[in-house]
Amino acid sequence: MKPGVIKRNLKKELNSWWIISFIGAVVILLPILFIFSTLLQEPNENWFHIRQYLLGNYVINTILLVLLTGVFTAFLGVSLAWIVAAYDFPLRKFFRLGLLLPLSIPTFIAAYTYRTMLGYTGVIQSTLRNQYDYQINLDLFAISGIKGAVFIFTMFLFPYVYMITKAFLESQSTSYIENARLLGQKPITIFFKVVLPLARPAIVGGTVLVIFEVLGDYGVTSLLGIHTISTAIFQTWFGMYDVNSAMRLAAWLMVIIMGIFFLEKFLRQGRRYHMSNKSRPLVPVKLKGMKAIGAFMYCGIVFLISFLIPFIQLIAWAKMTFGKVWDLSFIALINQTVYLSAIATILILIFSVIVANVCRKQSAFSFALSKVMTSGYSIPGPIIAIGVLAIFISMDQWLAPLYKSMGLGEAPLILSLSLIMLVVGYFIRFMATGFNAIEVGYEKIGTKYTEASRMLGLGVTKTFFKVELPLLKGALISGFVLTFVEICKELPLALLLRPFNFETLATKTYQYANDEQIYEASIPSLLIIGLSILSLVIIQVLGRRGK
C-alpha cells in the first residue's frame, strides 16, 4: 500500500473516531447547557413562590450541611490518615484498608439503619428499657435534622479525605516528616507545621469530593426531613410537575458547584510543592503503651461506628425477613438491575475506549475532550437527571407530529418514559469511571506497539482490535466492574429518570425505607454493600499494580 493511501486511510479513521468522541461530549454537555438556558427564560408563578418563601431555607440548609460536613470529615479523615501513615500500632495493617469500608455503605442506607437502630423501638433503647429499666433521653440518640445528617455524612464519607491524604503522606512527604523528626520536633508540632501545610491540596481535594456527595444527596436529606436544593428539585418535579422551576433550582445548585471549583483553584494557587523522593515510603514510628492503645481505640471506634455496627445490624434484619423478601419478584428486580447496569456500562466503555484512543494524541482538543468526558462525575445526580429529563420531554414535543402520524396519540411521552433516558443519565454521570480506567490502561501499554502496527500499514481500527484490545483486557475488566457497581448504587438518577413501575436495587431499598419497612430494606442493602466492597477491593488491586 502506498504511503499516501495509508495516510488518507488513517486520517479517515481518525476523523470517524473523533466524530464519535465529539458526539459523546455533546451528550454530556447538552443537559448542563439546557439547564443554564432556563435562567434566560421568563419564570413562572411557581418559581416566584419558591424564591420568595422557600429558596432561602433551601440555600441555608445546603450551606450548613456543606460547611459542617466538610469540617468534620476533614478533621476525621486527616487525623486517621496521619495516625495510620505515620505510626505503627496493633492492627494498623487492618485499619489501613478497613477504614475504607464505610464507603461501601451508601449514605441513605446508613441513615435509615442508624435512625431505626437508635430510635425508641431500636435495639439500644429497647435493651436499656427492658433489661436495665433505664429511660434514656430521646433527643440524645435521635438521628434527625441537620445534626443527624452531618453525623451520617461524616461517618460514611470521611474515607474520601482519609484515602487521598494517606496516599499523599505515604508517598510525597517522607523527607519533610523525617527531617522534622530528626530535628527533635514533637508529633503535634510536626502535624500542624509540616503535615497540614504539605497535605493541603490532598485535604482540599478529598473534602471537595465529600462536598459534591452532600450537594447531590437526596436519600439522607429526604429520609431525615431536611429541605435542601437537591430535595427541592425532586419535590418541584414530583409535587408540582414543574420542570422549568426544577431546572432553575438545578441551575442555582450548579452555580454553587462552580463556585466551589473556583474556590478550590484559588486555595491551590501558588501552593505547589516539589518532592525529591516520591518513591520512598514513609516509615511509621512504633508506638508503645498507652499511645498504642489510644491509636488502636481511635481507629477501632471509628471503624465500629462507620461500618461494623450497621453492617451487623443489617445482617440481623436480613435473617428476620429473608423468607418474606427473597421471592421471584425480588429475583426479577436483581435481574433488571443487572441488565440495565450492564447495558449502560457497555455503552460507557465503548465510548471510553474511543475517547481515550483519541486523547492519546496530545493536543488542545484532546485535553478539552478528556475534561468534558469526565466532568459528569463532579455534577450531582439531581442536576444531570433534571437536565436529561427536560431534554427528553422537549424531544417528545418536537416528535409529536411523527407520533401522531404513527397513531400514538396527540402528544405521547415515548422517549421520556423509556429506559433510554435513564441509560443516558448513567452515561453522563459515570463516563469518568470508565474513561479513567481505560486511560490508565493506555498509559501502561504505551505507544510503541501502536506505532509499530501503524508503520506496518494497519489503520486505527484494525490496530485497536488486533493490538490494543488484548493489551487492554485488564483495564476493560476493572473499568466494567467499577462502573457497573457505581450504577447499581446510584439513587437520585434512578428515582427521577426510571419509567413507571421500574425499580432497581437502590430505588427498592429507598422505597422500603421511606415506607418504614426497615427490616425488608436490609436484603437489597446488603447486596449493594457487597457490590461496593468488591469495587473497593478492585481499587486497591489497581493501586498496587500501579505501584
QUISUL-V78391 format. One record per helix or strand. SS is the DSSP state (A for helix, B for strand). FROM is the first residue (numbers start at 1). TO is the last residue. If there is no record, write none. Layout:
BEGIN
((SS:FROM:TO) (SS:FROM:TO))
END
This chain:
BEGIN
((A:3:40) (A:45:86) (B:87:88) (A:92:98) (A:101:104) (A:107:117) (A:123:132) (A:145:172) (A:174:182) (A:187:198) (A:200:215) (A:219:223) (A:229:240) (A:243:268) (B:285:286) (A:289:325) (A:328:359) (A:364:373) (A:375:378) (A:381:398) (A:400:405) (A:415:417) (A:419:445) (A:448:455) (A:460:471) (A:473:489) (A:492:497) (A:505:514) (A:521:546))
END
